[in-house]
Structure formats: structure tokens, C-alpha cells
Amino acid sequence: MRLDEGLLRAVKQYAAGADRTVTSVLEEALRRLLADVDRQPSRPRSALPVSTAGGGLLPGVDLDDSAALAELMDEPAGR
């Protein structure tokens, strides 16, 4: 799991101040989020358009390697 650095820093600070582990803080937050989702009324599903465009991945892109993918996405366009 990758987290925004600022968010992770805040979670670590909160966990340390509450004498808890980062894992326990994240688990509690996820449980609360999922409990809130369960209480919300369900909405009807929307039909989404399906693209018929061709294409695919650019050469060198490996979706199974998140670090390499993030590096590619950070490169300026045209490289």
C-alpha cells in the first residue's frame, strides 16, 4: 500500500501521541469508513459507456511494477 507522505506522517504522529501502532490507527479508520458506507442509502447503478478505441500500453510500461510505473509517470512528457 502506498500512502501520501504527508498523510503517513500525520498518522505516525497521531499514533505516537495516542500510544498506538500505525496499523491499529489505519484499521480503525478503515472500519469507520466502511461502517459509514454501509449506512448510506444505495443508489441505482449508472450505465457507463465502453470505449471501442484501440491502443494499449506504451512500450516499457509494466502495470505489475508500481515503482517503475510511478517513475514513468513522473517523467516529463516527450522523453
C-alpha positions in Angstrom: 0.0 0.0 0.0 1.3 3.4 -0.9 0.2 6.4 1.1 0.8 10.1 0.6 3.9 11.1 2.6 2.1 13.9 4.4 -0.8 11.6 5.4 1.5 8.9 6.6 3.5 11.4 8.7 0.2 12.7 10.3 -0.9 9.1 11.0 2.5 8.3 12.6 2.3 11.4 14.7 -1.2 10.6 15.8 -0.4 7.0 16.6 2.7 8.0 18.7 0.6 10.6 20.6 -2.1 8.0 21.3 0.4 5.3 22.2 -0.9 3.1 19.3 0.5 1.5 16.3 0.1 2.9 12.8 -1.6 -0.4 11.8 -4.2 0.0 14.6 -5.0 3.6 13.6 -5.4 2.7 9.9 -7.6 -0.4 10.8 -9.9 1.8 12.9 -10.1 4.4 10.2 -11.0 1.8 7.5 -13.6 0.2 9.8 -15.2 3.6 10.4 -15.2 4.4 6.7 -16.8 1.0 5.8 -19.4 1.4 8.5 -20.3 4.8 7.1 -20.6 3.4 3.6 -22.9 0.6 4.9 -25.2 3.2 6.5 -25.6 5.3 3.3 -28.6 4.5 1.1 -27.7 2.7 -2.1 -28.0 4.5 -5.4 -29.1 2.9 -8.7 -26.2 1.9 -10.9 -25.4 4.1 -13.9 -24.6 2.6 -17.2 -21.1 3.7 -18.3 -20.0 4.0 -21.9 -17.5 1.4 -23.1 -14.7 2.6 -25.3 -14.0 0.9 -28.6 -10.7 2.7 -29.1 -7.7 0.6 -29.9 -4.3 1.1 -28.4 -2.7 -0.4 -25.4 0.3 0.2 -23.2 3.2 2.2 -24.3 6.5 0.3 -24.7 8.2 -0.2 -21.4 5.1 0.1 -19.3 4.7 -2.8 -16.8 1.5 -2.5 -14.8 2.8 -5.1 -12.4 5.7 -2.9 -11.3 4.2 0.1 -9.4 7.6 1.7 -8.6 8.6 1.7 -12.3 5.2 2.9 -13.3 5.3 5.8 -10.8 8.8 6.7 -12.2 7.4 6.8 -15.8 4.5 8.9 -14.7 6.8 11.4 -13.1 9.0 11.9 -16.2 8.3 15.0 -18.3 6.3 14.4 -21.5 8.2 13.6 -24.6 11.1 11.7 -23.0 
